[in-house]
Structure formats: structure tokens, C-alpha cells
Amino acid sequence: MIQTETYDQPQSSVDTCMGTVKLFMQQAREAGINSEFPAFAQKLFQKALDAGYGDEELGALIKVLR
């Protein structure tokens, strides 16, 4: 997918996965555990959403990592 840059038929979109990341953040808060990783992920997913990649496959995150 990343090699061919085809992100338009998602099994799981960036937007859907952002919902999961928000749940990770909530769980970390409720459990009183370190939230560094979910916070990093949330920022990364938000960059992808802000760039308009919300309806694309999760692999589209590479676009904000490059």
C-alpha cells in the first residue's frame, strides 16, 4: 500500500483509528498510567486528519511522517 501509494480503499481509516487513540488516552488517564505513547499517536493522527487523510487507509500516516 505504501509502495504503491494507494490509500483510497481503507479497511480501517485514519478517522476510525483516531477514535481508538482517544480511547487509549482515556484509559491512560483513568488508570493513572503514562500516556506518552498515546499522546504521540494522537498528535500524529491529528496531523493526518488536518491534512485531509481521514477517509484514507491507516498507512496514509506515512504521508505525515515523511
Buried (B, 14 or more C-beta within 10 A) or exposed (E): BEEEEEBEEBEEBBBEBBEEBBEBBEEBEEEEEEBEEBBEBBEBBBBBBEEEBBBBBBBBBBBBEE
